[in-house]
Amino acid sequence: MAAALLPQLIWTFFSIVLYVIGAVCLAFIPKRFRTKKNISKQIVLVTGAGHGIGRALAHKFAQQGCIVVLWDINETWLEDARESLVLCRATVHAYVCDVSDKDDVYRCAALVQAEVGEVNILVNNAGIVRAKYLLELPDEDILKVFRTNAFAHFWTLKAFLPYMMEVNHGHIVTVASVVGKGAGGQASEYISSKFAAVGLHESMEMELRALRRTGIHMTLVCPGLVRTGLFEGAEYRFPKLISTLDSEQLAHDIVEAVLMNEHTVYKPFIANVAVRLKNILPHKAFDTLTDFSGAATMLNNFRGHPLETTPTFVKSPPANATPTAKAS
């Protein structure tokens, strides 16, 4: 038995060494010199596309020549995002969808497949937050956050992954958070839902590898706080260091990662440092560091903004829509 395992052990060891060397070398090659794949004419679906990161992503993918499908629960934001893409002469389709509702996800997915085609790039971006201490959180708020931030990923994957597996081609982007890799305070429902999203993403990577669907790539996005209004009122002890991330730059970095099949996106740089420190520092040492940073109390004055409306289907595009735009 040991003799049979020896060749595999040797091969595994040398493979790890080669991958490490390759990763180190790649880190020194500027991204502008790296090979990028062509995603023109591919269908990209972005959840939570009415505002913030999702809206910025839709524009960045449209600039790559993609057919963009927008999902959002807020009809006003969705229509505004759709019109902005129409003005850019993008091919865009918009659907009001409550991703926290499994049946609504499957209904909208069927419409997309029938009216637009099979999705090639799925971006699970929609997210909400309540940011209260656990004992102040109504049970329904906890369920709503998990349904939106985590469970929705299950439903979209089950809807769109079968085609990707059939053709062994596609890309899945999970917009999680740095807190999905290392917890913070005062937002236990949000943080644990992002842990769940990260766990599902990493589990799916292993499943696809086991099923030999290596043509399906996955990118995990773990940003720090982004200026989208989602965490309005959050206060930082070191604002110049932490609060410099905007949705446009993050969207650019995410699309670049898709074009180069990058595994993980950490933004800003301090987010990557925080995750690494959590993994190597003793527990009390890391606690001391987070106390100094003010992470446990940064949401004391959290306000946020409303992210849900009663879902209503967008019936028709505005009068100024171009023939390449379509809403349903």
C-alpha positions in Angstrom: 0.0 0.0 0.0 2.8 2.4 1.0 4.7 1.6 -2.2 1.7 2.4 -4.3 1.2 5.7 -2.6 4.8 6.8 -3.0 4.6 7.9 -6.7 1.5 9.9 -6.0 3.1 11.5 -3.0 6.2 12.5 -5.0 4.0 13.8 -7.9 1.8 15.8 -5.4 4.9 17.3 -3.7 6.5 18.4 -7.0 3.1 19.7 -8.3 2.7 21.9 -5.2 6.3 23.3 -5.6 5.6 24.1 -9.3 2.3 25.8 -8.5 4.0 27.9 -5.8 6.8 28.9 -8.1 4.3 29.8 -10.8 2.2 31.9 -8.4 5.2 33.8 -7.2 6.4 34.5 -10.7 2.9 35.6 -11.8 2.8 38.1 -9.0 5.7 40.0 -10.6 4.1 40.1 -14.0 1.9 43.3 -14.5 -1.7 42.5 -15.4 -1.5 44.4 -18.6 1.0 41.8 -19.9 -1.1 38.8 -19.0 -3.3 36.8 -21.4 -7.0 37.7 -21.2 -9.9 35.7 -22.5 -12.5 37.1 -24.8 -16.0 37.3 -23.3 -17.6 39.3 -26.0 -21.2 38.2 -26.8 -21.3 36.1 -23.7 -24.4 36.4 -21.5 -23.6 37.8 -18.1 -26.2 37.8 -15.3 -25.6 40.1 -12.3 -27.8 40.0 -9.2 -28.3 43.2 -7.2 -27.6 45.1 -10.4 -29.7 48.2 -9.7 -27.1 50.0 -7.7 -23.6 50.0 -6.2 -21.2 47.2 -7.2 -23.8 45.3 -9.3 -24.6 48.3 -11.4 -20.9 49.1 -11.9 -20.2 45.5 -12.8 -23.0 45.5 -15.4 -21.3 48.5 -17.1 -17.9 47.0 -17.0 -19.1 43.7 -18.6 -21.1 45.7 -21.2 -17.8 47.4 -22.2 -16.4 44.0 -22.9 -19.2 43.4 -25.4 -21.2 41.1 -23.2 -25.0 40.7 -23.2 -26.0 41.9 -19.8 -28.9 40.6 -17.7 -29.8 42.7 -14.7 -31.6 41.3 -11.6 -32.8 43.5 -8.8 -35.7 43.7 -6.3 -35.9 47.5 -6.6 -37.8 48.3 -9.8 -36.8 52.0 -9.7 -33.1 51.3 -9.4 -33.3 48.5 -11.9 -35.0 50.6 -14.6 -32.5 53.4 -14.0 -29.6 51.0 -14.4 -31.1 49.5 -17.5 -31.6 53.0 -19.1 -28.0 53.9 -18.3 -26.8 50.9 -20.2 -29.2 51.6 -23.1 -27.6 55.0 -23.4 -24.3 53.3 -23.7 -25.7 51.2 -26.5 -25.3 48.0 -24.6 -27.5 44.9 -25.1 -29.3 44.7 -21.8 -32.2 42.7 -20.3 -33.7 43.6 -17.0 -35.9 41.5 -14.6 -37.3 42.4 -11.2 -36.3 39.4 -9.1 -36.4 38.8 -5.4 -33.4 36.5 -5.0 -34.4 35.7 -1.4 -37.4 33.9 -2.9 -36.5 30.5 -4.3 -39.5 30.3 -6.6 -38.9 33.8 -7.9 -35.3 32.9 -8.8 -36.4 29.8 -10.7 -39.2 31.8 -12.4 -36.9 34.5 -13.5 -34.2 32.0 -14.5 -36.6 30.3 -16.8 -37.5 33.6 -18.4 -33.9 34.5 -19.0 -33.2 31.1 -20.6 -36.2 31.4 -22.8 -35.9 35.1 -23.8 -32.1 35.7 -23.7 -30.3 32.4 -23.7 -28.1 30.3 -21.4 -26.0 32.3 -19.0 -22.2 32.0 -19.4 -21.1 34.2 -16.5 -23.1 34.3 -13.3 -22.3 37.0 -10.7 -23.9 36.5 -7.3 -23.7 40.0 -6.0 -27.0 40.9 -4.2 -26.7 41.5 -0.5 -28.4 43.2 2.4 -27.4 43.9 6.0 -29.2 44.8 9.3 -26.1 45.5 11.5 -27.5 45.1 14.9 -26.4 43.1 17.9 -27.7 39.5 17.8 -30.2 40.0 20.6 -31.6 43.0 18.9 -32.2 41.2 15.6 -35.7 40.1 14.8 -35.8 36.4 13.6 -37.3 37.5 10.3 -34.4 39.8 9.6 -31.9 37.0 10.2 -33.8 34.8 7.8 -34.1 37.6 5.2 -30.3 38.3 5.2 -29.5 34.6 4.8 -32.0 34.1 2.1 -30.5 37.0 0.1 -26.8 36.7 0.9 -26.4 32.9 1.0 -29.4 30.8 0.0 -29.9 32.8 -3.2 -26.5 31.5 -4.4 -27.8 27.9 -4.1 -30.8 28.7 -6.3 -29.0 30.6 -9.0 -26.3 27.9 -9.2 -29.0 25.2 -9.5 -30.7 27.2 -12.2 -27.7 28.1 -14.4 -24.9 25.6 -13.6 -26.4 22.6 -15.4 -25.8 24.3 -18.8 -22.3 25.3 -17.8 -21.6 21.7 -16.8 -23.0 20.4 -20.0 -20.7 22.4 -22.2 -17.9 22.5 -19.6 -17.6 26.3 -20.0 -18.6 29.2 -17.8 -17.6 31.5 -15.0 -19.1 32.0 -11.5 -18.3 35.1 -9.5 -19.2 35.2 -5.8 -19.2 38.7 -4.3 -18.7 38.0 -0.7 -16.8 40.1 1.8 -13.6 40.1 3.8 -15.7 39.4 6.8 -16.6 36.1 5.2 -13.0 35.1 5.9 -12.7 36.8 9.3 -15.5 38.0 11.5 -16.2 41.5 12.7 -18.8 42.8 15.2 -22.3 44.1 15.2 -23.4 42.4 12.1 -23.6 38.7 13.0 -26.4 38.0 10.5 -24.4 39.6 7.6 -21.0 38.2 8.5 -22.3 34.6 9.0 -24.2 34.8 5.7 -21.0 35.8 4.0 -19.1 32.9 5.6 -21.8 30.7 4.1 -21.4 32.2 0.7 -17.6 31.7 0.9 -18.2 28.1 2.0 -20.5 27.4 -0.8 -18.1 28.9 -3.3 -15.2 26.8 -2.1 -17.3 23.7 -1.9 -18.4 24.2 -5.5 -14.8 24.6 -6.7 -14.1 21.1 -5.2 -17.2 19.6 -6.7 -16.4 20.9 -10.2 -12.9 19.7 -9.9 -14.1 16.2 -8.8 -16.5 16.1 -11.7 -13.7 17.2 -14.1 -15.5 20.4 -15.2 -12.3 22.4 -15.3 -13.7 24.6 -18.0 -15.9 26.3 -15.4 -13.9 29.0 -13.6 -14.7 30.6 -10.2 -13.7 33.9 -8.7 -14.3 34.8 -5.1 -14.4 38.5 -4.3 -13.7 39.6 -0.7 -13.8 43.4 -0.5 -13.6 45.5 2.6 -16.2 48.3 3.0 -17.3 49.8 -0.3 -18.9 53.2 -0.7 -22.3 52.1 -2.0 -24.5 53.2 0.9 -25.0 49.7 2.2 -23.0 50.5 5.3 -24.0 54.2 5.5 -23.1 55.6 8.9 -20.1 53.2 9.6 -17.3 55.1 11.2 -13.6 54.2 10.8 -10.8 54.8 13.1 -8.4 55.1 10.2 -10.6 56.4 7.3 -7.7 57.2 4.9 -6.5 53.6 5.2 -9.9 51.8 5.1 -12.6 53.8 3.4 -10.9 54.3 0.0 -12.8 51.5 -2.0 -15.3 52.6 -4.5 -17.7 50.4 -6.6 -16.3 51.5 -9.9 -12.7 50.5 -9.1 -13.8 47.3 -7.5 -16.0 46.4 -10.5 -13.0 47.0 -12.8 -10.8 44.7 -10.7 -13.5 42.0 -10.7 -13.9 42.0 -14.5 -10.1 41.9 -14.9 -10.1 38.9 -12.6 -12.7 37.2 -14.7 -10.8 37.9 -17.9 -7.7 36.3 -16.4 -9.5 33.5 -14.5 -8.2 34.7 -11.2 -9.2 32.7 -8.1 -9.6 35.4 -5.5 -10.0 39.2 -5.4 -9.1 41.0 -2.1 -9.7 44.7 -2.0 -8.3 47.0 -0.7 -4.8 45.5 0.1 -5.5 45.8 3.8 -8.3 43.3 3.5 -5.8 40.6 2.3 -3.5 41.6 5.2 -6.3 41.2 7.7 -7.2 37.7 6.5 -3.5 36.6 6.6 -3.0 38.0 10.1 -6.1 36.3 11.4 -4.7 32.9 10.2 -1.2 33.3 11.7 -1.6 35.5 14.9 -2.6 33.9 18.2 -6.2 34.5 19.0 -5.7 37.1 21.7 -3.1 38.9 19.6 -5.6 39.3 16.8 -8.3 40.4 19.2 -6.0 43.1 20.5 -5.4 44.3 16.9 -9.1 44.4 16.0 -9.9 46.3 19.2 -7.2 48.9 18.3 -8.7 49.2 14.8 -12.2 49.8 16.2 -13.7 47.0 14.1 -16.1 46.0 16.9 -17.7 49.4 17.3 -17.5 50.8 13.7 -21.3 50.2 13.2 -22.5 52.0 16.2 -24.1 54.8 14.0 -25.0 52.5 11.2 -27.9 53.8 9.1 -27.7 52.0 5.7 -30.5 52.5 3.2 -33.6 50.5 2.2 -32.8 47.7 -0.2 -36.1 45.9 -0.6 -39.4 46.9 -2.3 -42.3 44.7 -3.1 -41.3 42.8 -6.2 -43.3 43.9 -9.3 -42.5 42.7 -12.8 -41.2 45.3 -15.2 -43.7 45.1 -18.1 -42.1 47.1 -20.9 -39.1 49.3 -21.7 -39.3 53.1 -21.7 -40.2 54.9 -25.0 -36.5 55.9 -25.6 -35.2 52.3 -25.5 -33.1 51.1 -28.4 -33.8 47.9 -30.3 -30.9 46.2 -28.5 -32.5 46.7 -25.1 -35.2 44.5 -23.7 -37.0 44.4 -20.4 -39.5 41.7 -19.3 
